[in-house]
Amino acid sequence: MIRILPIFKGYTVDARLSQFRKVFKSGAIEFVDFDSEKGDALLTEYIKTIDVNSDGFNQIARAIL
């Protein structure tokens, strides 16, 4: 089954891999792990935008707990 991953501030949010990814027009890809300083800041902001009863919130919770 194909799953469409959420986008937050231009980053694809991949809870399974615990990272944010951004692809630039040049073809370069930026990987930001949830446990990095930048990833932690993005994750904190992202969590505030999702419903705590959603499947997306449960995926994030499993990734970080």
C-alpha positions as CSV (number, residue, x, y, z in Angstrom):
1,M,0.0,0.0,0.0
2,I,1.3,3.4,-0.9
3,R,1.2,6.0,1.8
4,I,1.5,9.7,1.2
5,L,3.8,11.3,3.8
6,P,2.9,14.6,5.3
7,I,4.7,17.8,4.4
8,F,5.7,20.4,7.0
9,K,7.5,23.6,6.1
10,G,8.7,22.1,2.9
11,Y,10.0,18.9,4.6
12,T,8.6,15.5,4.1
13,V,7.9,14.0,7.5
14,D,8.9,10.3,7.7
15,A,8.0,9.0,11.2
16,R,9.2,5.5,10.3
17,L,12.7,6.7,9.6
18,S,12.5,9.5,12.3
19,Q,13.5,12.2,9.9
20,F,12.5,15.2,7.9
21,R,13.6,15.3,4.2
22,K,13.7,18.3,1.8
23,V,14.5,18.0,-1.9
24,F,15.9,21.2,-3.5
25,K,15.5,22.2,-7.2
26,S,19.2,21.4,-7.7
27,G,18.4,17.8,-6.8
28,A,20.2,18.0,-3.4
29,I,18.4,16.3,-0.5
30,E,18.6,17.5,3.1
31,F,18.1,14.8,5.7
32,V,17.2,16.1,9.3
33,D,17.0,13.4,12.0
34,F,14.4,13.9,14.7
35,D,17.1,13.7,17.3
36,S,19.3,16.5,15.9
37,E,19.0,20.0,17.1
38,K,17.2,21.2,14.0
39,G,15.1,18.1,13.8
40,D,14.0,18.5,17.4
41,A,12.9,22.1,16.7
42,L,11.0,21.1,13.6
43,L,9.4,18.2,15.4
44,T,8.3,20.3,18.3
45,E,6.6,22.8,15.8
46,Y,5.1,19.9,13.8
47,I,3.6,18.2,16.8
48,K,1.7,21.4,17.7
49,T,0.0,21.3,14.3
50,I,-1.4,17.8,14.3
51,D,-4.5,16.3,16.1
52,V,-3.5,14.2,19.1
53,N,-6.1,11.6,18.0
54,S,-4.8,11.2,14.5
55,D,-2.9,8.4,13.0
56,G,-0.1,10.8,12.2
57,F,0.3,11.7,15.9
58,N,0.4,8.1,16.8
59,Q,3.2,7.4,14.3
60,I,5.3,10.3,15.6
61,A,4.7,9.1,19.2
62,R,5.9,5.6,18.4
63,A,9.0,7.1,16.6
64,I,10.1,9.2,19.5
65,L,9.1,7.1,22.5
